[in-house]
Amino acid sequence: MAIRALGSMSSAAAAYGGNGPAFCGLRSSAGSGSGGVECFGSDAASVYGAPLRLGLLGLTAGDGFVCGLTVFSHLPYCWGNNVYVQQGTPTSKGPNITYSEICAGDNHLCALRSASPQVEVQQAVDCWGYNITGSFAEGASLTSITAGSLFSCGLFAANRTPICWGDETGSRVISGAPQQAKFVSLSAGGYHVCGILESSGATLCWGRELEGQNGLPGSARFTSLVGGRFHACGLLASQQTVSCWGLINPPNSIPPPTTSRFSAMVAGDYYTCGIPSSSLQPLCWGAQFPAVLPTGALPPVDCMLCGNNCPAVCTPSTHHTNSVQTPIIIGELATAVVVVACVLATAIFLVRYKLAKLAAATANGSMSGSIKKQRGVSGNKKGSFGSSFMKERLTSTELEEPKMSRAEVFSHQELEQATGGFDKGNEVGKGSFSIVYRGVLGDGRVVAVKRAAAVPLPSQQQKDSNEFRNELDLLSRLNHAHLLTLLGFCDDREERLLVYEFMANGTLHEQLHGNNRQQIGWVRRVTVAVQAARGLEYLHGYACPPVIHRDIKSSNILLDDEWNARVSDFGLSLLGPMDSDSPLSELPAGTLGYLDPEYYRLHYLTTKSDVYSFGVLLLEIMSGRKAIDMEYDEGNIVEWAVPLIKEGQVQCVLDPRLEAPPNLDAVHKIARVAARCVKMRGKDRPSMDKVTTSLERALAMLMGTYSEAQPFLPSEVVLGSNRLHRKSSQKSSCRSTFDVDSLETTEEHEDHRNPSSLTFPSINSSLRRGSLSDNDMGGSVDIALPDHDVEARQQRQQLMFQYCKSEIYPASPQQLFLSSNF
Ligand SMILES: Nc1ncnc2c1ncn2[C@@H]1O[C@H](COP(=O)(O)OP(=O)(O)OP(=O)(O)O)[C@@H](O)[C@H]1O
């Protein structure tokens, strides 16, 4: 039995994409498939959302999601976070339909129907998700299926010739399918398909040329193949060793092993993992594979579908219940130990943190004035960064105890060289307490080096070095595509420096309000909002214990070279309580204009304080106004915007420098979210996962409403001069143009549409979400939205498709690899 590609069903699957990689494997030793699934990697939604107790027959994975075929119902079940692929069981295509196989592309899932006497088989395959929302209606039955980025393929049961469907732009996978060749199995990659020929056991590939065709397999015989985005690997029939071709050596990659024998393989975007015949510990090569993989101590991950190629450690099916249950019991015990350890560690950390703060406060005599005024006025804004980074010295004994496990330790000299001796020409920005330099490390990495603006450090403010390192370690462990990664630090005696990823497009604040700002359009703005929301959602929902950022604002949203957002500056962040509703009693810190009034008044800190700040950020993104701008009559953005939104005057809140989107539904939705986020009482505000979901939906609506005449991701949008605000009188002038009647209804139609018929099915952003409608976002500022007709829907689909093409289709695999945002 062949273990096939990334997009085919197997006992292991690899998710990929902006949320990071994840590797999932089925726990089973007896072939029953009932042992559940286990996932590893940095894609939190795929890892933590895995249904531990659901019996699965096989797995497949795409961009940010994983699906399994359930043992009992023979229906797909998906988890993770993908805009197009519904979590849970996808919408049924009819009664009594069951499936024998599933395969996933980037944003779609297809399932091969089981032959059933009850169902007249007219459609062999059903598909869900982007661009392949219908069914594959050929009336002919297929024996197996596989999926590439935007397409799927199968083998006709009758003669084992291939057929592909979906989109083939740039890949020619559909038109290029060899009509006469008969295959044992097929394996799709990103834009290509490879198959093992029935006649010779050799491999034939078609579709987009695999870069350089490195090491094409020629006439070698293979037992199984897998496909990555631009590469393919096969297990050689002779020795079960690996042969790979295509883009197999992207930068910083590990070459394929030459001598190891494998029983199974699975491919992600730019990597492949194999299960060695001699052990059950997956071995990965290529680039960007999950950093954390199951260890050899785990129960068999791949003993179910390995057929004749099972690893030696897979015992035959004579051991039944115990062999299935033991791993579960061990797993549960291990989980319990981890949870207890986590809780204990949190308690100890918090107690130590509070004691240290108390000591520092006592030493300073006062903790007052801690609210940072806008830009550089008094306050302890950099509470943590300031105290732990700027204001401390280490004793030699403390330095002897390196505790960092992930953050790299840089020497002062190294960073001095990287920044040209902290040359003024390399200065990219200044914070209240720091100067940030662009630097190029010896290995070519471009980094941002943060250095204290002033010379330190009174001795009474010294803090325990281990604690400093623990804090850094904690920050460097926060690992999410939309959080700025702390790469490391320098702990030399003279001073401490922090090293971050370099963000080429600076801060959102600069882009919205700076002198050299570029005009970023609605799609990009909302994309940035969604990405920042995801980063914050991760801090609140997936970090253990939760992290409260405490200083969300536009100057702490950094933009990389592709304009993707990264939440930065955890200088004030605190570990929150495990229960997000129980408050910490903290003295207020943060930035005026973004500061939660409840927290300010009551010193009552929960994750909802970040939600308030995020609401302010949303208003800022929508309006292009600063959080506090005394140039206007209504200087505080919340006081100005929320009444307008509540009155249904959303147009008046939109940035006058941008042309309003043709369909205002999306911005109405965002406005409602923002208004809910800035409610006075924390408990009335939505949690970040709900915010993310609504924003994702708004983004989908927004992208779907662009006309063809308008660039899809506009970097420049022409201003409508008649829409320019007059600074103080705009409220009244807007009122007259607004259609008040359209705002009265309380329900939004789109939340009740059948997901399968939509370009953008209803999505949940994270697995912690239950079923969510925008009603969760509250009714007080709800606005009615018009229903969408079929034509508009098709138009949206078409435009979305164009968007995806431009997103997915860069000039070369090498470029795509380099520009991918993990
Ligand atoms: N990783 C980075 N890549 C590129 N530029 C950066 C990076 N980090 C910070 N900067 C630039 O340096 C400036 C100062 O950043 P820093 O985090 O020290 O302060 P801040 O958060 O902007 O301000 P404050 O300290 O007042 O809150 C930023 O405004 C930004 O322009």
The ligand as a Gaussian input file, in Angstrom:
#p B3LYP/6-31G(d) Opt

LIG

0 1
 N       11.683000      44.390000      14.423000
 C       11.715000      45.619000      13.910000
 N       11.973000      45.790000      12.595000
 C       11.997000      47.027000      12.061000
 N       11.783000      48.160000      12.760000
 C       11.529000      48.052000      14.075000
 C       11.475000      46.790000      14.712000
 N       11.192000      46.979000      16.013000
 C       11.062000      48.296000      16.176000
 N       11.265000      48.965000      15.025000
 C       11.219000      50.419000      14.802000
 O       11.763000      51.023000      15.941000
 C       10.812000      51.893000      16.547000
 C       10.945000      51.822000      18.043000
 O       10.487000      50.564000      18.499000
 P       10.275000      50.266000      20.039000
 O        9.624000      48.939000      20.136000
 O       11.546000      50.460000      20.744000
 O        9.354000      51.402000      20.531000
 P        7.799000      51.636000      20.298000
 O        7.059000      50.483000      20.829000
 O        7.550000      52.009000      18.872000
 O        7.563000      52.914000      21.161000
 P        7.348000      52.976000      22.719000
 O        8.571000      52.454000      23.337000
 O        7.142000      54.408000      22.938000
 O        6.139000      52.143000      22.977000
 C        9.462000      51.419000      16.026000
 O        8.541000      52.473000      16.017000
 C        9.811000      50.932000      14.646000
 O        9.801000      51.995000      13.748000

